[in-house]
Amino acid sequence: MKRKLLLLAAGLSILFQLQAQEDQLVITGNVQLDAQTYREDSIIGAEAAPEKLLSNFYSNFLVSYKNFYGGVRFEGYLNQMQGFLPLNEGVGVPYYFAGFQKDNIDITVGSFYEQFGSGLILRTYEEKTLGYDNAFQGIRIRLNMGYGLTLKAVYGQQRLAQLYVNDRASLVLGKGIVRGIDAELNLNEAIRALNNSSTYITLGASFVSKYEPDNNPVYKLPANVAAGGGRIDVTTGKYSFMAEYTYRAPDPSAAGLDNSNGNVGQNFIYRPGQGFVASASYSTRGLGVYVAAKSIDNMNFRSDRNAKINDLLINFIPDFTRNYTYLIAAMYPYATQLNGEAGYQAAIQYNIPKKTFWGGRYGTDLRFEYSRMFSLMKNPLDSIPLTANSGTEGYEASLIGFGNDLFYQDISLAMERKFNRKVKTLLMVQHLTYDNNILHGAGEYNGVIEAFNVIGDVYYRFTNTKTLRTEVQHMVTEGDKGNWGSLLFEYTLPGWFFIVGDLYNYGNPNVEERVHYYTFAIAYAHGGNRIQVGYGKQREGVVCTGGICRRVPASHGFNISLTSTF
Amino acid sequence: MHRILSFLLALTIIGSCDTVEAPYIEPNSLNCNYDDDAPVRKVLIEDFTGYQCVNCPRATDELKSIVERYPCHVIPVAIHYGFFAEPAFGTEDPDYRTPEGAAIGEYFEVTQALPIGMVNRRAENGNYNLDYEDWAIKLVEQVTASLYADVEILASANFTADSLLEYSIEINDISILNVNMHVVASLLENKVISKQKDGSQTVYDYEHNHMLRAGVMEDPIWGTPANLPFNRNFSYAVPSGVTWNLDNMELLVYVYNSDTKEIIQAEVFHIDGI
């Protein structure tokens, strides 16, 4: 949660930094290009692309002058790389905005992203690695009312995709109109007695309404659907705590029509949605403890009733699971279940002091992670099966009525230790339980995967400018595609990176599919520019960030990645 | 400035939420009277069943519930099929299986593990078999995607004194579909009171409805090409010796895509008595 808030804050700070440079025209921006060739590989299921080469690219240009600011983003899909949804086409400018900030008011018109609280009823953002972008197109007003009260209001429609309309790549919006207002009150500023308190308390309340005409001849649908929520954030000394509750009025939609994964929800049912999240942390020198819990029921909230997958989501459910970067640890990531889920997460980080027997000369970091996600108990109404309850009030459930279906469980322990000036290591063990049917959808393997992973990471510094990082990873599982092993070397010179890796599915029950997914890559970075060229095989799988996921098809070919900031 | 925010706040709250009270189905949806000139899409649900199948009444109840919830969008058919429909050895239980039902089941690789069904004979990942819990959702999926049908089926039918079924079928292609179509007509019988296993019990006066009795075209399984304009008369002689109650018969007519075999439109018609 904190990480997401930090990211949001970082995004906003770019904007405010621009504005801080008064009386100067400031132009900043960035370019990102990803391209890949696709060749057919029947063993891994990779398909060739008729175009041979596919590419996605983006370029942001931000300007500020005195109290004014603005920006555009060019996006190009020539043609869109495989595995991204929704489909985007052509080269266009689907993101553009202008605004001004003066005194206590900040007004943006055009495209913008916004988040209320933790996002349970409203969050728009973009994550290009997922192909996710639900930006608003409309107007946003932020107002500092004084006395610790900040108001935000948004009014707009959401981005669906960039598509050819009359042979021109155009921004296509969802049909619904979203209106929302958020108030946040910092009690330390509002109440004089708390001005100098070391306990910081912030209260927040949000209200969101969407409008979409009822043109469905089968169901009587509410054209206006409201959602609201309240939250509290308390920080005192080494402790912090936050909690948020949200409620969404009944919003019958087709979001749950694809019930192939068994966790059914909105199949045009007239049931309200509810969500509750809470987290607490304790942090002191050498020790950090974080716990979080959530319970979500029927919280699909989209600006188009027929939208599915990740399209036109107004809200966002925090995932409360660890997003690993190691290839094998990230192989089975958690996908947030908008139709209903409950779960909790705990993380403890402890630094064994240096110059002790266990801590060694430089100290040793230990990190324990536990997360468990499971179903809510849903009881059918009038004996109507959950899969056939369209046009009814759906089912009975409670945010504290937990079901018996375990969706996901992750237990990991990592130890990171620096041995001397040249060698630093990380060792991680992980046990994962993953319901492939619920989290990945109907596919080749519909069972529960139990996996035991061991990951080693050794960093060796030859000189101050030459390093070699070696990753060794291993997964033992009888589920899905069986055991995996991985070995990766990353050699770094000033400005240069050389990567050689192999992911080997040596335990695949199908002997013909025991494939080496090898990778070769060279990257060069200088200043704000980085270019990487690689070649290899990509396995079919799922990639998730913050619980939002995208299916990644198998691929085989060259890839190039270019990023540049200015 | 505060006025702007007050205005936005008021706008948000005023237009915030509509409350919809049950029943949630549109009245038009119940009487099928959306638009007098446009035919609505009707979905054929084929319930493969058998009198010895202990779980089949659950599927039948679900189909009945679906008909009650979506009366203008579903055409139910019960196909007695497979070894669960085979009369038990040494008994004189009636045999409701038909060659047409067997051929359909065989073609679409319908499992003998009943209850099972097909919704418009649409396959997912090459599989036509659908558990009864999925029937409603597949129906809703198809109806909400396309409320109005591309094809209109009109028919009239009557039995003559010598048990001859005379019927006419007219097919109108509303959207000029660019697909090859076939039309099939079959007889269904309602209110057949007979034995049925239901869980651990045997119900001796179970009411079987929408029971497929026979195909009534020259090709009783796959029908005849529906080359437009299609307006033809047919006749069918009820076989002698059958125990059908002609007063409870209906004429099922459906049009399907000749290439994919997926049902495009279906209708069921009352048959005038003798």
HADDOCK unambig.tbl for C-alpha pairs under 7 A between the chains (distance, minus, plus):
assign (segid A and resid 179 and name CA) (segid B and resid 12 and name CA) 5.92 0.50 0.50
assign (segid A and resid 180 and name CA) (segid B and resid 12 and name CA) 6.60 0.50 0.50
assign (segid A and resid 181 and name CA) (segid B and resid 9 and name CA) 6.85 0.50 0.50
assign (segid A and resid 209 and name CA) (segid B and resid 12 and name CA) 6.64 0.50 0.50
assign (segid A and resid 209 and name CA) (segid B and resid 16 and name CA) 5.04 0.50 0.50
assign (segid A and resid 209 and name CA) (segid B and resid 17 and name CA) 6.88 0.50 0.50
assign (segid A and resid 217 and name CA) (segid B and resid 26 and name CA) 6.51 0.50 0.50
assign (segid A and resid 217 and name CA) (segid B and resid 29 and name CA) 6.65 0.50 0.50
assign (segid A and resid 218 and name CA) (segid B and resid 25 and name CA) 5.82 0.50 0.50
assign (segid A and resid 218 and name CA) (segid B and resid 26 and name CA) 5.40 0.50 0.50
assign (segid A and resid 218 and name CA) (segid B and resid 29 and name CA) 5.23 0.50 0.50
assign (segid A and resid 219 and name CA) (segid B and resid 24 and name CA) 5.80 0.50 0.50
assign (segid A and resid 219 and name CA) (segid B and resid 25 and name CA) 4.52 0.50 0.50
assign (segid A and resid 219 and name CA) (segid B and resid 26 and name CA) 5.12 0.50 0.50
assign (segid A and resid 220 and name CA) (segid B and resid 24 and name CA) 5.28 0.50 0.50
assign (segid A and resid 220 and name CA) (segid B and resid 25 and name CA) 5.79 0.50 0.50
assign (segid A and resid 220 and name CA) (segid B and resid 26 and name CA) 5.39 0.50 0.50
assign (segid A and resid 221 and name CA) (segid B and resid 20 and name CA) 6.87 0.50 0.50
assign (segid A and resid 222 and name CA) (segid B and resid 18 and name CA) 5.20 0.50 0.50
assign (segid A and resid 222 and name CA) (segid B and resid 19 and name CA) 6.36 0.50 0.50
assign (segid A and resid 222 and name CA) (segid B and resid 20 and name CA) 6.09 0.50 0.50
assign (segid A and resid 223 and name CA) (segid B and resid 18 and name CA) 6.46 0.50 0.50
assign (segid A and resid 224 and name CA) (segid B and resid 15 and name CA) 6.75 0.50 0.50
assign (segid A and resid 224 and name CA) (segid B and resid 16 and name CA) 5.77 0.50 0.50
assign (segid A and resid 224 and name CA) (segid B and resid 17 and name CA) 4.55 0.50 0.50
assign (segid A and resid 224 and name CA) (segid B and resid 18 and name CA) 5.20 0.50 0.50
assign (segid A and resid 225 and name CA) (segid B and resid 16 and name CA) 6.30 0.50 0.50
assign (segid A and resid 225 and name CA) (segid B and resid 17 and name CA) 4.61 0.50 0.50
assign (segid A and resid 225 and name CA) (segid B and resid 18 and name CA) 6.30 0.50 0.50
assign (segid A and resid 226 and name CA) (segid B and resid 16 and name CA) 5.32 0.50 0.50
assign (segid A and resid 226 and name CA) (segid B and resid 17 and name CA) 4.96 0.50 0.50
assign (segid A and resid 257 and name CA) (segid B and resid 137 and name CA) 6.59 0.50 0.50
assign (segid A and resid 385 and name CA) (segid B and resid 133 and name CA) 6.42 0.50 0.50
assign (segid A and resid 387 and name CA) (segid B and resid 133 and name CA) 5.76 0.50 0.50
assign (segid A and resid 387 and name CA) (segid B and resid 134 and name CA) 6.08 0.50 0.50
assign (segid A and resid 387 and name CA) (segid B and resid 137 and name CA) 6.64 0.50 0.50
assign (segid A and resid 388 and name CA) (segid B and resid 133 and name CA) 6.08 0.50 0.50
assign (segid A and resid 388 and name CA) (segid B and resid 134 and name CA) 6.64 0.50 0.50
assign (segid A and resid 388 and name CA) (segid B and resid 136 and name CA) 5.18 0.50 0.50
assign (segid A and resid 388 and name CA) (segid B and resid 137 and name CA) 5.79 0.50 0.50
assign (segid A and resid 391 and name CA) (segid B and resid 24 and name CA) 5.55 0.50 0.50
assign (segid A and resid 391 and name CA) (segid B and resid 25 and name CA) 6.15 0.50 0.50
assign (segid A and resid 392 and name CA) (segid B and resid 24 and name CA) 6.87 0.50 0.50
